[in-house]
Amino acid sequence: IAPDFRTFVATGKAAIEHVKLGTLVLDDMASEFRFEKGVFTLNPFTFTFFGGKQQGSVAIDLSQPAPVYAIKSSLSGLDVNRALSATTTMKDFLLGTASVTTDVKGSGSSAPAIQKSLAGTVKFQLVNGVIKNFPMLARINEAVGITEGNDKDTRFESLSGTAVIGGGKARTNDLLLKAGELSMTGAGVLGFDQSLDFKLQAILSAAKTATLGPVARLRNAQGEISIPVTVSGTATAPKYGIPVGAAAKKAVEEQVQKGLQKLFQKK
């Protein structure tokens, strides 16, 4: 065998019932593998991860000074809270069942080095979820009195988006949350250090808006109420900005203008 392994080739199959890699716990792992020219490839690569079924491929280039990873993965049925609680400091923060598609590359010999170099895309969807201690709906309700929910948590039917990863951050511009008569769209950045920087629009449906009485004057041309929301701080200590006053002021100005127009028409 040459020292640089250039002439060394190995292929085979492996199945391992339980594997622990740092904080990652994989069950029922199975894969076909190949080692050639310093590159170790697992394809197809399947396992169970905190209730989720994963299939995909992993390539590790060991010929470089630091290992280079290329990962393509499709994971469905993931218990998000179990996964985050076991692998991060975000315990009991986000609950729900997720489907995640990943195509990323990174390099390094340690988890911090890999996180810093990681780049690629992640597409995700969570269903029947709760963001604990993240009182987004409660803050909107406090401002204009149009939503339901307790003071601490944000419950939702679905949360989806596509994130571009790079520089230790995940950036998204197609975030969509659906929570009953309220939906939320927007864009922002989630740092691997849990920092938050999001600009969102909370949109109340036309059907719900029609039942709100005086507050309905805030509705737009589609009959909806749209409320700008900013989120900053960290995942464990978020800060909110809901400049509803500006929206209300604009609505009053529009009502005055319409009233004057009707008055002049009558005269």
N, C-alpha and C positions, 0 to 999 in steps of 0.2 A: 504494500500500500504506500503510495507516494505521500510525503509529508503534507502536501497541500490538499490531499484527498481528491485530486482531479480525476483519478482513474478509479475511484471507489464508488460503486453503485450498490444500493440495498433497497429492496422492495419487500412489502409484506402487508399483513393485516394485524390489527391489535384490537382487543376488547378489554376494557377495565371497568369493573363494577363501581368503584368509588375512587375519585381522584381529588386531592386538595392541593391547590397551587396558591400559596399565600392565603388571601381571604376568599379565593374562588373555590367553590365546591361543585364538582361535576359528577353526575351519576350516569351510569349506563353508557359510558363513552365507548365509541367504536369508530374505527377509521381504517382506510387503506393508506399506507405511507410509502414515501419514496425519498431516498437520500442520494443526491447526485450533484457533483460539482459544488459541494459545500452548501447546497440548498436542501432543507428538509421540508417536505410537503405532506400535508394531511388532506386528502381529498378522495371521497366525501368524508366529512368529519361531522359526527352526530353525537349529541349528548342531551341530558336533561339538566336544566339549570333553574333551581328554585321554582319548580312546577312548569317551566317552559320547555318546549321541544325545539332544539336547535339543529339546523343542518347548514353546511357550508364548507369552506375550505380555509386552510391556514398555510402560508408559506413563510419559512424562516431562513433567511440568508445568513449562514454562519461564516461566510468567507470574508465578511467585512470586519473592521475593527470593533464595532458594536453590532450585535444582531439586528437585522432589519426584518420587520414583520409586515405581512400583507394579509389582511383578514377580510373575508366576505362571508356574511352570516345572515341567516333568516331565522328569527326566534319568535315563537308564538306561544301564548298562554303563560307568560311570565308573571309571577307574583311580585309586583314592583316593590312593595314594602319589605318583603323578605330579602330580596336582592340588595336593596339599598342599605337596610339595617345591618346586613352581614359584611358588606364590602366598603361602606363609606360611614361618615359620621352623621348622615342624614337619616337617623332612625325615627320611624313612625312619623315621617314627613309627608310622603306621597303614597297613597294606597290605590290599588286598581289592578286590572289585568292588561298586559301590554303585548303588542306585536311590534317587533323592531327589525328593520333591515339595515345592515351595516356594510359599508365598503370603505375601509380605512387602512392607512399605512403608518408605521412608526418605527423608531429605532431606539436602542438603549439596553442597558443591562439591569435596570432597576425600574420599578413602577413610576417614580417621579420623572425619570428621563424619558420613558415611553410616553407619558401623558404630555410632556412638554413638546415632543416631536410629532405627536399624533395629528394626522390630517386625513380628511375624507368627508364622507357624508353619512348621516344617519336619518332614516325615516321612521317615525314612530306614531303609534296610536294607542291611547289608553281608554278603557271603557269602564263605566260604573266605578268612578274613582272619587277620592277625597284628597284635598290638599289640607293637611292638618295645620292648625295655628296660622292660617293664611286667610284672614277674614275679608276677602275681596268683596263677596256679595254683601256682607254685613256693612262694609264701608259705603258701598253704593246705596244701600237701603237707608243708611244714616243720612246720606246727603240729599236724596230726593224721595225716599220712601216708596220704592217701586219693586223691590225684590223680597224673596223669602229666604230664610236660612238662619242658623244660629250665629253667635257672635265670634266664634273661633275658627270655623272650618269653611272651606269652599267645596261643595259637592258638585259633581258634573256627570253627565252621561258619556261624554267623549272629549278627549283632548288629543289633538293631532298636529303634526308639523314635520318639516324637514330641516335638519340642522347641518350646517357646514362647520366642520371642526378644524381648528388651526390655532397655533399660538396659545394653547392652554385654554381655549374658549370655544363655545358652541354658539353659532349665530343662526337665527332663524328669521324669515320674513313672511312665513305663511302659517303662523300659529292660529289655531282655531279651537275654541272651547265652547261646548254647548251644555247649558245648564237650564233645562226647562224652557221658559219663555225668553231666557237671556242667552245671547251668544256673544263671544268675545273674539276679536281678530287683532292681529298686530305683529310686531317684530321686536327683536331684542337680542340680548347677549346673556348667556349663562356661563360664568367662569368656572373652571375646575376647582377654584377656591371658594365656590358657592356664591360669588358675587352676582347681583342681578342688575340689569339695565334694560327695561322694557317699556315700550310705548304702545298702548293698546286702545281699542275702541270697544266699549261695552254697548251692545245693541239690544234694546228691548223690542220684542215683536209688536207688529201693528195691532194684533188682536188684544194683547195685554194693555198696550198703550191706550186703546179706546176706552178702557174701563177705569182710567185713573183720574178722571175729572179735571181739575185745574192744571195738574201736572202735564196733561196731554198737550198743552200749548208748546211744549218743548219738542214735539215730534217734527220729523223732517218730511220731505216730499213723499216718501214712501209710507208715511204714517208711523214710523218707528222713532224711538228715542235713542239717540247716540250720545254716549258719554265718554270723553277722553279720560284715560287712566294711565298714570305712570307708576312703575314699580322699580324700586332701587333697594339698596341695602344688601342683605344676604338672604339665602334660602331659609335660614333659621331665625333671622330678624329682619323681615321685609319692611319696607317703608312705601307708603302709597301717596299718590297725588291725584286728586279728583277735582279739577277746576270747574265744577258745575256752575259756579257763579257766572262765569263768562258765557256759558251756554244759555243760562236763564236770562242774562242781560240782553243777549242777542235776540232771544225769543220775544221779550217785552218790547224791544225796539221794533221788531217786525210787526207785532200786534198794533202798536201805536201808528206805524206807517200805514197799515191797512185801514185803521180807523179814520185817519186823516183823508185817505184816498176816497173812502165812502162818503165822508162829510163833504168834500169838494165836489164829488159827483152829484150829490143831492142839491147843493147850492147852484 
